[in-house]
Amino acid sequence: MLRQQRLSRSKWTAELNKMIGWGARVAPQDKAVLLGYLVKRFGPANNRFRPLLSPPSAE
């Protein structure tokens, strides 16, 4: 599901802040590193996700 997101830095920042608000333990000094990882791996330039295309069923 993360691969499908392709969120921008600002959107990942909002998501990360939401997760922290829900109780995720992220040290302040680690927040920038985690954000960089999310943007690099799951940001707009992410081309790892390729949806599975299957023909419609004949039913």
N, C-alpha and C positions, 0 to 999 in steps of 0.2 A: 504494500500500500504506500509506503514511503516513496518508492520509485515513481509512482504515478503522480505524486503531488507536484513536483517541479516548482516549488515555491521560491519566491525571490528572497533576498536577504531580509527585507522588512517583514515579510510574511513569516519567515522562519523565526525571526526575533519575537514576533507576537505569539507564535506557537510555543516557543521555548519559555517565554514568560508565563504563558498559560499553564504549562506543565509544572513550572516552579510553583505557581500559585496553588496547584493541586497537590503539592507536597513532594515533587521531585527534588532530590538533594543535589544541587549543583553549586559548587563553590564559586564565589564571585570571580576568582581568578581563572576558573575553567570555562566560564560562560562564553568568552570570545573564541576559545579553541573549539568548543562544541558547535557553536554557530558556524564557524568556518568549515567544519567537517560537514554539517548538514547542507550548507549551500553548495559545497564542492561536489558532494556525492549525490544529493537529491535536489539540486537547484534547477533553474531553467535550462541549463546546458546538459542536463542529464539525458543521455540517450540509451540508458540501460533497459528501460521498460519498453517492451514491445507487446502490445495486447495480443492475446491469443485469438486468432480469427478462425472461426469454424463456420461451415455452411449451415444454413437453417435446417432444422430437422424436417423430415417429410411428413411428420404426423399432423 
